[in-house]
Amino acid sequence: MKLLILNGPNLNLQGRRDTQVYGTQTFDTLMETLQRAYPQVGFGYFQSNVEGELIDALQQAEGAYDGVVLNAGGYTHTSVALRDAVAAIDVPVVEVHISSILAREEFRHVSLLAPVAVGSIMGFGLDSYLLGVEALLIRLEGV
């Protein structure tokens, strides 16, 4: 089983950006935690601040990964192209957010990705990623 953790803009600053909202844990630490918690899963990781690179990563996930955990950052609310990419691939995508987008500014309340993702998880800090992985494993393994 192989899963891709795919992050959008500004998530390269995790651990030092707006720590009151996003916490201080880094993605290096998260990836170590995921490897320990799910030793049977091979994880890939990609982050980009560029919309087209995220679309390319989603398209390349087909045939390479069994599922994608996607935090599109600000593109969640603005990118029709990213939404179309999620809809176009046969790989299941779980949308995750570190904070609850519904508890933030009103412009963040709408996710263009939610209707085409298999599910959405938000508001649990970086544990949202663990929950996203768990959701994908349940879906893929039929547990």
Secondary structure by P-SEA (a helix, b strand, c coil): cbbbbcccccccccccccccccccccaaaaaaaaaaacccbbbbbbbcccaaaaaaaaaacccccccccccccccccccaaaaaaaaaccbbbbbbbcccccccccccccccccccccccccccccaaaaaaaaaaaaaaacc
